[in-house]
Amino acid sequence: MDKELESSARVRDLEAEAITLMLREQELKKDIARLETEEGIKEEIKDKFNVTQEGEHIAVIVDERRSATSTDIFELSWYKRLWSVIISPYDK
């Protein structure tokens, strides 16, 4: 009986793996079909190499909510943070 349970569990695992592989195959076929078009090739080149075509422009958006500095207290090592806490009351 034990071998039968093991076999049925193995069959379920293999069926699940087969389904996963078939889905992956469909995704790959879709990607291949896209890459066989001129638009798909251009899109892939833009994504992989971060380039634009002539006449296109790129907008770079900078998030200014957090500006990192080299003296950010949380980026210092533990002993430097401790030292800054000890010294800071005397700096004023």
SULLINKA-V75682 format. One record per residue. PSI is psi in whole degrees, -180 to 180 (* if undefined). OMEGA is omega as a letter, one per 20 degrees, with the letter a starting at -180 (999 if undefined). BURIAL is I if it has 9 or more other ideal C-beta (glycine too) atoms within 8 Angstrom, else O. Layout:
<<PSI:OMEGA:BURIAL> <PSI:OMEGA:BURIAL>>
//
This chain:
<<-35:a:O> <-41:r:O> <-35:a:O> <-41:r:O> <-42:r:O> <-43:a:O> <-43:a:O> <-35:r:O> <-41:r:O> <-40:r:O> <-44:r:O> <-43:r:O> <-44:a:O> <-37:r:O> <-42:r:O> <-41:r:O> <-38:r:O> <-41:r:O> <-44:r:O> <-43:a:O> <-36:r:O> <-40:r:O> <-41:r:O> <-40:r:O> <-41:r:O> <-43:r:O> <-44:a:O> <-40:r:O> <-39:r:O> <-42:r:O> <-40:r:O> <-44:r:O> <-39:r:I> <-41:a:I> <-12:r:I> <-4:r:O> <156:a:O> <-40:r:O> <-40:r:O> <-39:r:I> <-46:r:I> <-43:a:I> <-44:a:I> <-41:r:I> <-43:r:I> <-43:a:I> <-44:a:O> <-39:a:O> <3:r:O> <54:a:O> <166:r:O> <163:r:O> <164:r:O> <131:a:O> <-14:r:O> <154:r:O> <156:r:O> <136:r:O> <127:r:O> <120:a:O> <124:a:O> <128:r:O> <113:a:O> <8:a:O> <-35:a:O> <111:r:O> <117:a:O> <141:r:O> <163:a:O> <-13:a:O> <19:r:O> <126:a:O> <-31:a:O> <-14:r:O> <-6:r:O> <157:r:I> <165:a:O> <-39:a:O> <-30:r:O> <-36:r:O> <-43:r:I> <-46:a:O> <-40:r:O> <-33:r:I> <-39:a:O> <-42:a:O> <-33:a:O> <-36:r:O> <-25:a:O> <-9:r:O> <-21:a:O> <*:999:O>>
//
